[in-house]
Amino acid sequence: MILSNPQERTRFFKFAAVGAFGAVIDFGFFNLFTSLVGIPAIISSALSFIMAVASNFILNRYWTYPDSRSKPLARQAVQFLLISLVGMAIRLGLFALLEKPLISLAESYLPNIGLTPTFIGHNFTLAFAILVVMMWNYIANRYWTYNDID
């Protein structure tokens, strides 16, 4: 459906661009919270996720899916939030599962490049989780939150 329908393909690329912007917000605040403020990584991950979700909802509603505004804003926001909460559960589960092994891999196999193994492990874990959750978010939002468009 995405590849064969030009309009849907455009929406997917817009959704991905919004997601990339959200990832910048996510990574930026995650690293700010963990490195500068000293908040534990799992809590920082949840906080930065919430900030990214808020910006992504606004951008997707008004740029990616401008023709989907036949639904009330509050209803769409709740649907987007519920899908995002499932995404956050997926993300936190992946983070809890992969954080320590990836830090250990970074300690064992990556040369000293000026970044700590913890920093590298956290960011690789976050990148993987973001990719998995992006796919969930796109599919679920397209067929539930934004199902009022062709």
C-alpha contacts under 8 A as a table, 3 or more apart, distances in Angstrom:
res1	aa1	res2	aa2	distance
1	M	4	S	5.34
1	M	5	N	5.89
1	M	8	E	7.29
2	I	5	N	5.74
2	I	6	P	7.61
2	I	8	E	5.29
2	I	9	R	4.88
2	I	12	F	7.07
3	L	6	P	7.14
3	L	8	E	7.65
3	L	9	R	5.78
4	S	9	R	7.59
5	N	8	E	5.28
5	N	9	R	6.04
6	P	9	R	4.99
6	P	10	T	6.19
7	Q	10	T	5.14
7	Q	11	R	6.32
8	E	11	R	4.95
8	E	12	F	6.12
9	R	12	F	5.03
9	R	13	F	6.31
10	T	13	F	5.20
10	T	14	K	6.16
11	R	14	K	5.03
11	R	15	F	5.95
11	R	64	T	5.62
11	R	65	Y	7.18
12	F	15	F	4.96
12	F	16	A	6.07
12	F	138	Y	7.78
13	F	16	A	4.92
13	F	17	A	6.08
14	K	17	A	4.96
14	K	18	V	6.13
14	K	63	W	7.69
14	K	64	T	5.45
15	F	18	V	5.10
15	F	19	G	6.02
15	F	60	N	6.62
15	F	64	T	6.02
15	F	138	Y	7.32
16	A	19	G	4.79
16	A	20	A	6.05
17	A	20	A	4.95
17	A	21	F	6.29
18	V	21	F	5.09
18	V	22	G	6.10
18	V	56	N	6.06
18	V	59	L	6.59
18	V	60	N	6.89
19	G	22	G	4.80
19	G	23	A	5.99
19	G	56	N	6.72
19	G	134	M	7.18
20	A	23	A	4.87
20	A	24	V	6.37
21	F	24	V	5.14
21	F	25	I	6.48
22	G	25	I	5.02
22	G	26	D	5.93
22	G	52	A	4.71
22	G	53	V	7.15
22	G	55	S	6.75
22	G	56	N	6.06
23	A	26	D	4.69
23	A	27	F	5.86
23	A	52	A	6.93
23	A	130	I	7.44
24	V	27	F	5.26
24	V	28	G	5.78
25	I	28	G	5.14
25	I	29	F	6.02
25	I	48	S	7.18
25	I	51	M	7.21
25	I	52	A	5.72
26	D	29	F	5.54
26	D	30	F	5.88
26	D	45	S	7.88
26	D	48	S	4.80
26	D	49	F	5.77
26	D	51	M	7.04
26	D	52	A	5.50
27	F	30	F	5.01
27	F	31	N	6.02
27	F	48	S	7.34
27	F	123	N	7.81
27	F	126	L	7.91
28	G	31	N	5.43
28	G	32	L	6.09
29	F	32	L	4.83
29	F	33	F	5.89
29	F	44	S	7.74
29	F	48	S	5.38
30	F	33	F	5.25
30	F	34	T	6.12
30	F	41	A	7.63
30	F	44	S	5.30
30	F	45	S	5.80
30	F	47	L	7.57
30	F	48	S	5.33
31	N	34	T	5.14
31	N	35	S	5.47
31	N	36	L	7.45
32	L	35	S	5.52
32	L	36	L	5.23
32	L	37	V	6.50
33	F	36	L	5.87
33	F	37	V	4.84
33	F	38	G	6.08
33	F	39	I	5.48
33	F	44	S	5.71
34	T	37	V	5.88
34	T	38	G	4.77
34	T	39	I	4.95
34	T	40	P	6.09
34	T	41	A	5.84
34	T	44	S	6.26
35	S	38	G	5.69
35	S	39	I	7.88
39	I	43	I	6.72
39	I	44	S	6.01
40	P	43	I	5.55
40	P	44	S	6.09
41	A	44	S	4.92
41	A	45	S	5.90
41	A	122	H	7.65
42	I	45	S	5.07
42	I	46	A	6.48
42	I	92	L	7.21
42	I	95	F	7.39
42	I	96	A	7.65
43	I	46	A	5.16
43	I	47	L	6.26
44	S	47	L	5.10
44	S	48	S	6.01
45	S	48	S	5.36
45	S	49	F	6.03
45	S	92	L	7.70
45	S	126	L	7.96
46	A	49	F	5.09
46	A	50	I	6.34
46	A	88	M	7.26
46	A	92	L	7.56
47	L	50	I	5.26
47	L	51	M	6.50
48	S	51	M	5.14
48	S	52	A	6.24
49	F	52	A	5.11
49	F	53	V	6.10
49	F	88	M	7.28
50	I	53	V	5.10
50	I	54	A	6.33
51	M	54	A	5.38
51	M	55	S	6.62
52	A	55	S	5.35
52	A	56	N	6.04
53	V	56	N	4.98
53	V	57	F	6.07
53	V	81	L	7.83
53	V	84	S	7.01
54	A	57	F	5.38
54	A	58	I	6.62
55	S	58	I	5.38
55	S	59	L	6.25
56	N	59	L	5.17
56	N	60	N	5.84
57	F	60	N	5.24
57	F	61	R	5.97
57	F	77	A	7.25
57	F	80	F	6.96
58	I	61	R	5.33
58	I	62	Y	6.26
59	L	62	Y	5.40
59	L	63	W	5.50
59	L	64	T	6.93
60	N	63	W	5.35
60	N	64	T	4.59
60	N	65	Y	5.85
60	N	66	P	7.84
61	R	64	T	6.30
61	R	65	Y	5.27
61	R	66	P	5.85
61	R	68	S	7.27
61	R	69	R	7.40
62	Y	65	Y	6.18
62	Y	66	P	4.81
63	W	66	P	5.54
65	Y	68	S	5.40
65	Y	69	R	7.83
65	Y	146	Y	7.23
66	P	69	R	6.35
67	D	70	S	7.52
67	D	149	I	6.64
68	S	71	K	6.81
68	S	146	Y	5.88
68	S	147	N	7.76
68	S	148	D	5.87
68	S	149	I	5.74
69	R	72	P	6.87
69	R	73	L	7.35
70	S	148	D	7.17
71	K	75	R	6.75
71	K	76	Q	6.52
71	K	148	D	7.55
72	P	75	R	5.38
72	P	76	Q	6.40
73	L	76	Q	5.24
73	L	77	A	6.00
74	A	77	A	5.01
74	A	78	V	6.14
75	R	78	V	5.21
75	R	79	Q	6.24
76	Q	79	Q	5.05
76	Q	80	F	5.99
76	Q	145	T	5.70
76	Q	146	Y	7.82
77	A	80	F	5.08
77	A	81	L	5.96
78	V	81	L	4.97
78	V	82	L	6.08
79	Q	82	L	5.18
79	Q	83	I	6.26
79	Q	141	N	7.87
79	Q	144	W	7.42
79	Q	145	T	5.55
80	F	83	I	5.25
80	F	84	S	6.03
80	F	141	N	6.60
80	F	145	T	6.13
81	L	84	S	4.88
81	L	85	L	6.03
82	L	85	L	5.03
82	L	86	V	6.44
83	I	86	V	5.23
83	I	87	G	6.23
83	I	137	N	6.57
83	I	140	A	6.71
83	I	141	N	6.99
84	S	87	G	4.70
84	S	88	M	5.97
84	S	137	N	6.80
85	L	88	M	4.82
85	L	89	A	6.19
86	V	89	A	5.06
86	V	90	I	6.30
87	G	90	I	5.04
87	G	91	R	6.05
87	G	133	V	5.36
87	G	136	W	6.84
87	G	137	N	6.76
88	M	91	R	4.84
88	M	92	L	5.94
88	M	133	V	7.73
89	A	92	L	5.19
89	A	93	G	6.02
90	I	93	G	5.19
90	I	94	L	6.18
90	I	129	A	7.76
90	I	133	V	6.89
91	R	94	L	5.12
91	R	95	F	6.01
91	R	129	A	5.22
91	R	130	I	7.17
91	R	132	V	7.92
91	R	133	V	6.57
92	L	95	F	4.87
92	L	96	A	6.01
93	G	96	A	5.20
93	G	97	L	6.10
94	L	97	L	5.03
94	L	98	L	5.86
94	L	99	E	8.00
94	L	125	T	7.67
94	L	129	A	6.18
95	F	98	L	5.32
95	F	99	E	5.41
95	F	125	T	6.09
95	F	126	L	6.96
95	F	129	A	6.99
96	A	99	E	5.86
96	A	100	K	7.87
97	L	100	K	7.50
97	L	101	P	7.95
98	L	101	P	5.52
98	L	102	L	6.00
98	L	125	T	6.20
99	E	102	L	5.46
99	E	103	I	6.24
99	E	121	G	6.28
99	E	122	H	6.10
99	E	125	T	5.89
100	K	103	I	5.09
100	K	104	S	6.15
100	K	121	G	7.54
101	P	104	S	5.04
101	P	105	L	6.17
102	L	105	L	4.93
102	L	106	A	6.11
102	L	121	G	4.78
102	L	122	H	7.61
102	L	124	F	7.36
102	L	125	T	6.99
103	I	106	A	5.07
103	I	107	E	6.20
103	I	117	P	5.48
103	I	118	T	5.32
103	I	120	I	6.95
103	I	121	G	4.17
103	I	122	H	7.08
104	S	107	E	5.02
104	S	108	S	6.17
104	S	117	P	7.50
104	S	121	G	7.76
105	L	108	S	5.08
105	L	109	Y	5.81
105	L	110	L	7.55
105	L	121	G	7.79
106	A	109	Y	5.48
106	A	110	L	5.11
106	A	117	P	5.03
106	A	118	T	7.76
106	A	120	I	6.64
106	A	121	G	6.22
107	E	110	L	6.33
107	E	117	P	5.25
110	L	113	I	7.93
110	L	117	P	7.99
112	N	115	L	6.99
112	N	116	T	7.82
115	L	119	F	6.40
115	L	120	I	6.73
116	T	119	F	5.18
116	T	120	I	6.35
117	P	120	I	5.05
117	P	121	G	5.85
118	T	121	G	5.08
118	T	122	H	5.92
119	F	122	H	5.24
119	F	123	N	6.18
120	I	123	N	5.27
120	I	124	F	6.12
121	G	124	F	5.26
121	G	125	T	6.05
122	H	125	T	5.17
122	H	126	L	6.09
123	N	126	L	4.95
123	N	127	A	6.01
124	F	127	A	5.09
124	F	128	F	6.25
125	T	128	F	5.35
125	T	129	A	6.19
126	L	129	A	5.09
126	L	130	I	6.03
127	A	130	I	5.15
127	A	131	L	6.38
128	F	131	L	5.28
128	F	132	V	6.43
129	A	132	V	5.25
129	A	133	V	6.07
130	I	133	V	5.17
130	I	134	M	5.88
131	L	134	M	5.13
131	L	135	M	6.61
132	V	135	M	5.56
132	V	136	W	6.64
133	V	136	W	5.00
133	V	137	N	5.97
134	M	137	N	5.03
134	M	138	Y	6.08
135	M	138	Y	5.28
135	M	139	I	6.30
136	W	139	I	5.50
136	W	140	A	5.99
137	N	140	A	5.32
137	N	141	N	5.72
138	Y	141	N	5.37
138	Y	142	R	5.86
139	I	142	R	5.30
139	I	143	Y	6.30
140	A	143	Y	5.46
140	A	144	W	5.92
140	A	145	T	7.46
141	N	144	W	5.20
141	N	145	T	4.70
141	N	146	Y	5.95
141	N	147	N	7.89
142	R	145	T	6.15
142	R	146	Y	5.00
142	R	147	N	6.00
143	Y	146	Y	6.18
143	Y	147	N	4.93
144	W	147	N	5.14
146	Y	149	I	6.52
147	N	150	D	7.78
